Amino acid sequence: QTQENSMAQESNAGRKCATMARLMGPNDANVAGNVHGGVILQLIELAGHVVATRYCNQRRQQEKPVVAATIRVESMRFVEPMHLGELAEATASVVFTSERSLQVSVDVYAENLITGTRRHTNHALVWYVAVHEPALAGTETVSVPQLVPETEEAKASFARGLEMYRARKEESERVNGKRSRDDLPDGFDGGIVSEDPAAKSVSESRAELSQIVLPSDCTTGGVSFGGFIMKLMDSAAGLVCVTHCRTNVVTISLQAMDFHQSVRVGDVVRIVASLVFVSSRSMEVEVVVHAQSLTESKPRHTTTALFNFVSLDKSMRPQAVPPLRFETAEEKAKALEGQRRYEARRASRA
């Protein structure tokens, strides 16, 4: 009996972690020959989906099977670039659980198969919920097994997850009142000017992509993987930045994003991306996603996210980007918010 309990505990412990690896080939490259940021986003989300689904089904003998659905990306950092020919390894682990959600931490490493060198390239925190398949629109989430952290490191990660969970809950409970965007407060600059002859308008680089969701983009229940949507979003954001700079660009981070509704096989996904803010060397792009099935009369908003990019010179070093020119008060107000986020990130790195 003791041995059986020990084996069960060991099995459940293994369900908290998962590792996925794949070799980066030509199909994963951008025009500059580096691995596309969207490929990494897709790998991260898939690794998180695997460990979250595995973890939530540890009680599968007593309950109906469930699958994990992505509801939020808390943070996504690109530490170093991934190169073609390297082995990308994503290690995912469950670090926090509430009654009906769980947070997964994912780290990505790049291994040079010739030299054996291993580099840490990405880190992400992704939230999931558990639903029964098929996960139809309006499907309620189910409770998840509760995580009991054992080590000091695990307890610290759990505490950080709890803090994020409480902050997210407070945010969702706020009244939906938004700041007025009629006027731009004094002191706004951030390298964004209208009189500079080199400045480019937001509309000059705005991009729109549309794609139908195929079975290969979905779980067995017909729900799109979050990573598939994030890859499309990264592609649209990258197109905006390339158009604005006319140079090679790379993704450096993805700010917190929520998945409001699921996207299903057969849906047409429409993605609109536009610049929000530029500093001297970085660009923030807002990406909005809508999905629509063949039977729906109106598209539904599924998610909005903010991507950060930098422009690279021929030596692959960050370089200056053209300033931004506004055409509407809303663009100015969004840029002010972008400047505040940029300054907050700079302060956190100081």
Backbone torsions as a table, in degrees:
resi	resn	phi	psi	omega
1	GLN	NA	-44.5	179.4
2	THR	-63.1	-41.9	179.5
3	GLN	-64.7	-40.1	178.6
4	GLU	-64.1	-41.9	178.5
5	ASN	-63.7	-39.9	179.9
6	SER	-64.0	-41.8	179.3
7	MET	-66.5	-37.2	178.8
8	ALA	-65.8	-41.7	178.6
9	GLN	-63.9	-40.9	179.3
10	GLU	-65.0	-39.0	179.1
11	SER	-65.2	-43.5	179.9
12	ASN	-67.3	-35.0	178.0
13	ALA	-63.6	-38.0	178.8
14	GLY	-67.4	-23.2	179.8
15	ARG	-74.3	-9.8	179.1
16	LYS	-84.5	-10.2	-176.2
17	CYS	-133.9	151.6	176.4
18	ALA	-153.8	146.9	178.0
19	THR	-129.5	132.5	176.9
20	MET	-126.8	145.4	-179.8
21	ALA	-142.6	146.0	174.1
22	ARG	-154.7	149.0	-179.1
23	LEU	-81.1	134.4	-179.2
24	MET	-83.3	115.8	-177.5
25	GLY	-114.7	-175.7	-177.8
26	PRO	-57.1	-32.0	179.4
27	ASN	-67.2	-14.8	-178.3
28	ASP	-96.5	1.2	-172.0
29	ALA	-90.4	152.2	168.6
30	ASN	-91.4	-175.3	-175.3
31	VAL	-66.5	-21.0	-180.0
32	ALA	-88.2	-3.4	178.1
33	GLY	92.9	0.5	175.9
34	ASN	-93.7	163.6	178.6
35	VAL	-68.1	130.8	-179.7
36	HIS	-61.6	133.8	179.3
37	GLY	-58.0	-34.2	179.6
38	GLY	-63.9	-29.9	177.3
39	VAL	-64.3	-42.0	178.9
40	ILE	-67.1	-41.6	177.8
41	LEU	-58.9	-41.7	-179.6
42	GLN	-66.0	-40.8	179.0
43	LEU	-65.1	-42.2	-179.6
44	ILE	-61.9	-48.5	-177.4
45	GLU	-66.2	-36.8	179.8
46	LEU	-66.9	-41.6	177.2
47	ALA	-62.6	-40.6	177.4
48	GLY	-65.2	-39.7	178.3
49	HIS	-62.1	-41.6	-178.7
50	VAL	-62.8	-50.6	-175.8
51	VAL	-70.4	-35.1	179.6
52	ALA	-68.2	-42.2	178.2
53	THR	-65.6	-43.8	178.3
54	ARG	-60.7	-45.1	-177.7
55	TYR	-64.9	-42.1	-176.2
56	CYS	-71.1	-15.5	-178.5
57	ASN	-102.3	17.8	178.3
58	GLN	-69.3	-14.9	175.5
59	ARG	-104.7	27.2	-172.1
60	ARG	-62.1	-22.3	180.0
61	GLN	-73.4	-24.8	-179.4
62	GLN	-100.2	-20.9	-173.4
63	GLU	-131.4	165.9	177.4
64	LYS	-68.7	146.8	179.3
65	PRO	-61.3	149.3	177.9
66	VAL	-131.6	165.1	173.5
67	VAL	-126.5	154.5	178.8
68	ALA	-87.8	137.4	177.0
69	ALA	-120.8	132.7	-179.2
70	THR	-71.2	130.3	177.5
71	ILE	-120.3	-19.3	-177.7
72	ARG	-163.0	140.2	168.0
73	VAL	-105.7	112.5	-176.3
74	GLU	-74.7	-44.7	179.3
75	SER	-156.8	153.3	-180.0
76	MET	-151.1	112.1	-177.7
77	ARG	-115.3	134.6	172.3
78	PHE	-100.5	102.9	-175.0
79	VAL	-80.7	-47.7	178.8
80	GLU	-141.3	156.2	179.2
81	PRO	-73.3	152.5	173.7
82	MET	-100.2	137.7	-176.3
83	HIS	-109.8	155.5	176.0
84	LEU	-61.7	143.3	-179.0
85	GLY	88.6	-10.1	178.7
86	GLU	-88.1	153.3	176.2
87	LEU	-91.3	118.4	178.4
88	ALA	-91.6	123.9	-179.6
89	GLU	-120.8	119.7	178.8
90	ALA	-106.6	121.7	178.4
91	THR	-109.6	119.0	-176.2
92	ALA	-118.1	142.6	178.6
93	SER	-147.0	143.5	176.8
94	VAL	-76.1	125.1	-176.1
95	VAL	-117.1	-15.6	179.8
96	PHE	-155.8	146.3	172.9
97	THR	-136.2	140.0	165.6
98	SER	-105.1	-165.0	-178.9
99	GLU	-64.5	-38.1	-173.8
100	ARG	-130.5	15.7	177.5
101	SER	-145.2	162.7	177.0
102	LEU	-144.4	147.1	178.7
103	GLN	-107.4	132.8	-179.1
104	VAL	-116.6	131.7	175.7
105	SER	-98.8	130.8	-178.2
106	VAL	-127.7	129.1	174.4
107	ASP	-120.4	138.1	-179.0
108	VAL	-114.7	136.2	179.4
109	TYR	-124.4	145.6	176.9
110	ALA	-110.8	127.6	179.3
111	GLU	-115.8	126.4	172.8
112	ASN	-81.6	114.8	-174.3
113	LEU	-69.1	-20.2	-179.7
114	ILE	-82.9	-50.2	-176.1
115	THR	-92.4	-19.0	-176.9
116	GLY	82.2	2.0	179.7
117	THR	-65.3	137.6	-178.0
118	ARG	-126.9	127.1	-176.9
119	ARG	-123.5	144.5	174.2
120	HIS	-85.4	118.4	-173.6
121	THR	-109.8	-28.5	-175.1
122	ASN	-147.5	151.9	172.2
123	HIS	-140.3	139.9	-178.8
124	ALA	-147.5	153.1	171.2
125	LEU	-123.6	121.9	-174.6
126	VAL	-128.0	137.2	178.6
127	TRP	-100.5	142.2	178.5
128	TYR	-133.6	157.8	168.1
129	VAL	-124.7	163.0	179.6
130	ALA	-105.6	132.2	178.1
131	VAL	-136.2	155.1	174.7
132	HIS	-78.3	143.5	174.3
133	GLU	-93.6	144.5	0.7
134	PRO	-73.9	137.2	-176.8
135	ALA	-83.3	83.0	-178.3
136	LEU	-77.4	161.7	178.5
137	ALA	-57.4	132.4	-179.7
138	GLY	86.8	1.1	179.0
139	THR	-61.9	132.1	-179.7
140	GLU	-78.8	147.7	175.6
141	THR	-77.8	157.7	179.6
142	VAL	-117.0	163.0	-179.2
143	SER	-67.3	152.9	-179.7
144	VAL	-116.9	152.9	176.6
145	PRO	-58.8	139.3	-176.4
146	GLN	-84.4	132.4	-178.6
147	LEU	-82.2	134.4	176.1
148	VAL	-116.4	100.9	-178.6
149	PRO	-67.4	139.1	-175.7
150	GLU	-110.0	-40.3	-178.3
151	THR	-91.0	165.4	178.9
152	GLU	-64.0	-38.2	178.4
153	GLU	-64.5	-41.9	179.1
154	ALA	-66.4	-37.8	178.2
155	LYS	-65.5	-38.4	178.5
156	ALA	-66.4	-41.6	178.0
157	SER	-64.6	-39.3	179.0
158	PHE	-64.1	-41.5	180.0
159	ALA	-64.3	-39.9	177.5
160	ARG	-66.0	-39.9	177.7
161	GLY	-63.3	-40.5	178.7
162	LEU	-63.0	-39.7	178.7
163	GLU	-63.8	-43.3	178.2
164	MET	-65.3	-39.8	-179.7
165	TYR	-61.8	-44.8	179.9
166	ARG	-65.4	-40.8	178.8
167	ALA	-63.6	-41.9	179.3
168	ARG	-65.9	-37.4	-179.9
169	LYS	-67.7	-41.6	177.7
170	GLU	-63.5	-39.7	179.9
171	GLU	-63.7	-42.0	-178.1
172	SER	-70.2	-21.1	-178.3
173	GLU	-90.9	-4.4	179.7
174	ARG	-68.9	156.4	173.6
175	VAL	-68.4	141.8	-175.2
176	ASN	-77.3	39.1	175.3
177	GLY	-82.9	132.1	-178.1
178	LYS	-113.8	150.5	178.7
179	ARG	-61.7	140.9	177.0
180	SER	-64.6	139.0	-178.1
181	ARG	-113.1	23.1	-176.7
182	ASP	-74.6	-35.8	-175.2
183	ASP	-128.4	154.4	178.2
184	LEU	-104.0	120.2	-177.8
185	PRO	-61.0	156.6	177.2
186	ASP	-64.7	152.9	176.5
187	GLY	90.7	2.5	-179.4
188	PHE	-80.1	125.9	175.5
189	ASP	-143.4	-84.9	176.7
190	GLY	62.8	24.4	179.0
191	GLY	76.2	9.9	-178.3
192	ILE	-106.2	110.1	-173.7
193	VAL	-131.8	158.1	179.5
194	SER	-105.0	-22.3	-176.4
195	GLU	-87.2	-12.3	179.7
196	ASP	-68.6	123.5	-179.1
197	PRO	-63.2	-19.0	179.8
198	ALA	-86.0	-8.5	-177.1
199	ALA	-67.5	144.9	177.9
200	LYS	-119.6	145.8	-178.5
201	SER	-78.6	161.2	177.8
202	VAL	-62.6	-39.2	-176.2
203	SER	-67.5	-24.0	-178.6
204	GLU	-64.1	-30.8	-175.5
205	SER	-112.3	-1.4	-178.7
206	ARG	-57.1	139.6	-176.5
207	ALA	-131.4	150.8	177.9
208	GLU	-136.9	131.5	178.2
209	LEU	-124.9	145.7	175.0
210	SER	-133.7	141.7	179.5
211	GLN	-155.0	143.2	175.6
212	ILE	-86.1	142.5	-177.8
213	VAL	-86.4	122.8	-177.4
214	LEU	-101.2	163.6	178.6
215	PRO	-55.9	-33.5	-180.0
216	SER	-68.1	-13.1	179.7
217	ASP	-94.4	3.0	-169.2
218	CYS	-126.0	166.6	170.5
219	THR	-72.6	175.3	178.5
220	THR	-64.6	-18.6	178.5
221	GLY	-89.2	3.2	176.3
222	GLY	86.2	12.3	178.0
223	VAL	-100.0	131.8	-177.8
224	SER	-61.7	140.4	171.4
225	PHE	-66.9	140.4	177.1
226	GLY	-61.1	-33.4	-179.3
227	GLY	-65.4	-32.4	177.0
228	PHE	-63.3	-44.4	178.4
229	ILE	-65.8	-41.3	-178.9
230	MET	-65.7	-34.3	177.8
231	LYS	-65.1	-42.7	176.8
232	LEU	-62.7	-40.0	-180.0
233	MET	-64.8	-41.6	179.0
234	ASP	-64.8	-38.4	178.5
235	SER	-63.4	-43.5	179.2
236	ALA	-65.0	-42.7	179.5
237	ALA	-64.6	-40.6	178.1
238	GLY	-63.0	-38.8	178.2
239	LEU	-62.1	-40.4	177.6
240	VAL	-60.2	-46.5	-176.4
241	CYS	-69.3	-38.7	177.0
242	VAL	-63.3	-42.3	179.1
243	THR	-63.9	-38.9	-178.6
244	HIS	-70.7	-40.9	-174.1
245	CYS	-97.1	-29.1	-172.0
246	ARG	59.3	39.2	178.4
247	THR	-140.0	176.5	170.3
248	ASN	-69.9	139.6	178.5
249	VAL	-133.1	156.3	177.2
250	VAL	-137.7	148.3	175.5
251	THR	-74.0	133.8	176.7
252	ILE	-113.6	-23.5	177.3
253	SER	-166.7	161.4	175.3
254	LEU	-129.7	121.5	-178.7
255	GLN	-80.5	168.8	-174.9
256	ALA	-51.8	135.4	179.0
257	MET	-141.1	147.1	179.5
258	ASP	-115.3	141.3	173.1
259	PHE	-96.9	107.5	-174.3
260	HIS	-80.7	-35.7	-179.7
261	GLN	-141.2	154.9	-179.7
262	SER	-79.3	155.8	174.8
263	VAL	-113.6	133.3	-173.2
264	ARG	-116.8	163.5	178.9
265	VAL	-58.0	136.1	-178.3
266	GLY	92.6	-15.1	176.9
267	ASP	-68.1	149.8	169.6
268	VAL	-98.2	121.3	-179.0
269	VAL	-97.7	128.6	177.9
270	ARG	-116.6	124.6	-176.0
271	ILE	-120.8	126.8	177.9
272	VAL	-119.0	126.2	-177.9
273	ALA	-125.3	139.9	178.9
274	SER	-152.6	150.1	178.6
275	LEU	-67.0	141.1	177.0
276	VAL	-111.5	-43.7	-173.8
277	PHE	-151.9	144.9	170.5
278	VAL	-131.6	137.4	169.3
279	SER	-97.3	-163.5	179.4
280	SER	-68.9	-26.8	-174.4
281	ARG	-134.0	1.3	-178.0
282	SER	-135.9	161.8	-178.8
283	MET	-134.3	137.6	175.1
284	GLU	-110.3	129.2	-176.2
285	VAL	-120.9	130.6	174.0
286	GLU	-92.3	130.7	180.0
287	VAL	-123.7	123.9	-178.2
288	VAL	-115.0	133.5	-176.5
289	VAL	-118.9	131.0	172.0
290	HIS	-124.6	149.5	178.1
291	ALA	-131.1	149.1	-178.9
292	GLN	-150.0	130.7	176.3
293	SER	-88.0	170.1	-178.9
294	LEU	-68.0	-18.9	-178.1
295	THR	-98.7	-6.6	-178.6
296	GLU	-91.6	141.0	179.6
297	SER	-85.1	-24.6	-179.1
298	LYS	-129.6	145.1	175.8
299	PRO	-72.0	154.3	177.9
300	ARG	-113.2	138.8	179.7
301	HIS	-76.2	124.4	-177.6
302	THR	-105.1	-37.2	179.4
303	THR	-167.2	158.5	172.4
304	THR	-135.9	139.3	-178.5
305	ALA	-146.0	161.4	177.7
306	LEU	-118.0	121.6	178.3
307	PHE	-106.7	145.3	176.1
308	ASN	-116.1	131.9	-178.9
309	PHE	-127.7	159.2	168.4
310	VAL	-127.4	154.3	176.1
311	SER	-93.5	139.1	-177.8
312	LEU	-115.1	141.5	174.7
313	ASP	-85.7	-171.7	-177.0
314	LYS	-66.2	-21.2	177.4
315	SER	-91.5	9.7	179.4
316	MET	64.0	34.0	176.1
317	ARG	-110.6	146.6	178.1
318	PRO	-59.3	140.6	-179.7
319	GLN	-135.1	169.8	-177.7
320	ALA	-64.1	148.5	178.8
321	VAL	-118.0	153.8	179.2
322	PRO	-62.2	145.5	176.6
323	PRO	-70.0	172.1	-174.2
324	LEU	-114.3	140.9	177.9
325	ARG	-114.6	140.7	-177.0
326	PHE	-99.9	150.5	176.1
327	GLU	-122.2	-14.7	179.9
328	THR	-137.4	160.3	177.6
329	ALA	-66.5	-32.6	179.3
330	GLU	-65.6	-39.8	177.1
331	GLU	-61.9	-40.1	179.2
332	LYS	-64.9	-44.3	-179.1
333	ALA	-64.9	-40.8	177.0
334	LYS	-62.8	-38.0	179.8
335	ALA	-65.7	-36.9	177.0
336	LEU	-60.7	-44.3	177.7
337	GLU	-63.1	-38.9	177.8
338	GLY	-64.3	-39.1	178.6
339	GLN	-63.6	-40.1	179.1
340	ARG	-64.0	-41.3	177.5
341	ARG	-64.6	-41.2	179.2
342	TYR	-61.2	-45.8	-179.9
343	GLU	-66.1	-34.7	177.8
344	ALA	-66.0	-39.5	178.4
345	ARG	-65.9	-41.7	178.2
346	ARG	-61.9	-41.6	-179.5
347	ALA	-65.4	-37.2	-179.0
348	SER	-69.5	-25.6	179.3
349	ARG	-86.0	-14.2	-176.8
350	ALA	-72.1	NA	NA
